[in-house]
Amino acid sequence: MRSIFLFPYGGGSASSYRSYVDSFPGNTGRVVPVEIPGRGKRSHEEFAKSIQECAALALPQIDTTGEEYILHGHCMGALLAFEAIKLMEASGRQLPRFMVASGRNAPRHVTDWLRRVPGMDDRSLFREMQDFGAVPKRLSFAMAQNFLTVLRHDQAMFSNYDPGNARISVPILALAGRDDKMTNAEALAEWADCTSKFLTVEWLDGQHYFIFDQLDAVALHIEKFGKVMDFLAPIEKPLTLSSAVRPSA
């Protein structure tokens, strides 16, 4: 069965995807959450200082020697997946069939919200994360200090991120929420500049964490993209298959 290695969003961990893993359609693939330093089973490790370092530290968890696999990253995780593929290419490892980037504009874009994070106190940050739907309903502010600590380390890590100019030789499927204020059509389309293959942008209902409510739709788009990839595989020049504007619901 195809493995889908899933990188965490800012403040998240492998356990954050527990419900996602349990409910994801098994016929599409087996979702394998990737743990990164400073959280979960790796909470005893120091936080990575950069996206590139974090991707390198996550790489041993990805089995590139066996069956066909996919890398999927949500928000910050999309940057980690992108950098992981660069490292795979540099070391001559078997590459993923394609990459899924959800809830994240192309790497060069930094949102206004991200720029505001350092100036927020913990309570304001917690409240905004609640608005994004990133805080478990039962998690109170008093219980959220570890979550906020992890989140601030992650925000600092990717606010200084420089993706460089290298392109990966892996197709990219970008998934976006129609009501996600952290993405926009123009910036999503720029993922095409990050691959020497091709890009497809697909819109789903929901806000920033739409993937948790749209598992069947995510799986459907992964299946469809695989078929598109097979059809377009002979095409060498970059190709973008996306709508020019954010579609209405």
Summary of the structure (lengths in Angstrom):
residues: 249
radius of gyration: 17.0
end to end distance: 33.5
largest distance: 54.8
contacts: 791
relative contact order: 0.15
helix: 43%
strand: 15%
